[in-house]
Amino acid sequence: MMHKVWFLLLPGFLLLDIIRVLAVFEAANAALRRTRGKLVGYDVRLASATDGQALSSSGVALSTRALPRWLVGRASTLFISGEPDPGSAGPAGVRRLREWLSRNRRRLSRCAVLGARALLPRAPDIHAVRRRGRAAPPAPHRGQRADPPAACTKAHGWRVIEPDQGEDLALSWIAEDRGAAFADMLAARLAGPRSRRYGMPRRRRVSTEPPAIDARIGTLHQWIAAHLQENLSVARLAQEVHMSARSFARFYERATGLSPGRGVQQMRLDTARRLLETSPLPLKTIAGQCGYGSQEVMRRAFVRDLQMTPREYRRRHATMKGAGAA
């Protein structure tokens, strides 16, 4: 069964985020074709309020089709990026988009938005209805102004995400559809760290569980996690699995989609992220425990891969009381 994934691209959509989310669904389709050999997976469609070119915030345009008046079937995901043009009186206007969302709300199994907050339900109205215990208002009559869907309800709710979180959300959706093992396999093949947020607590680390393809990788990852403070060269890792350095490098990249060096970097980064999120340890101590030569080396790794410093990361993501103070 093909699950339709609609990307509604509004003016100023974030091109890089859209490309990253598209890559997740493309990888899922490729993996499903290899294992099942038939048309199952995700039918991805780029749409706009009117067909033609949608211009991103970076000035690059993507070709889109116009949104259909009615979605078909009940297995559709909607991902919106950009902001509607409030001054437009045509189909790109906020009112027309809200009406489209209201018409098709029962066809959408999942909804997410990056920007486009003008299309979201008015939270105070929704909460007031819930407090009074009243049912949601009926669907509007033809010609009547429609508010944006108050849901998708709890099961079909809006997810408001920030830049760089689209991959994690897409992986969490795929985990719902295909299981955690399949999503974990896809995550291991995608470059870059995963976040703990949006239902993806395990996607942000190189898996230390033995994968089905070769238990040696899982055993090696467990050993690396216990020896992060050491000099983990390719030769040292190869010695651990009793291979030559060249054979090991090929073996590791085939199994994980990462070079050995990148795999070690990822595990160091993910361990540092976990400690920043859950412990009050000083940054210098965390850098030492994770195998960074200094606090400055760790800072550069965070800026390179996450576009923020360790201190900024802790301030945003610390879950333990007092953890953000260091």
Protein Blocks (a to p, Z undefined) as FASTA:
>chain_A
ZZdddddddehiafklmmmmmmmmmmmmmmmmmmnopaedjddddddfbecjdddfkopa
cddddddfbdgdjbdcdddedjddfkbcblmbmklmmmmmmmmmmmpmbdcdeejklmpc
cfklmmmmmmnopacdddddehiacdddfklpfklcccdddehilmmmmmmmmmmmnojk
lmmmmmmmpgcjddfeehiaklmpccfbdcfklmklmmmmmmmmmmmmpccdfklmmmmn
opafklmmmmmmmmnopafklmmmmmmmmmmmmmmmmpccdfklmmmmnopabfklmmmm
mmmmnopafklmmmmmocbghklmZZ
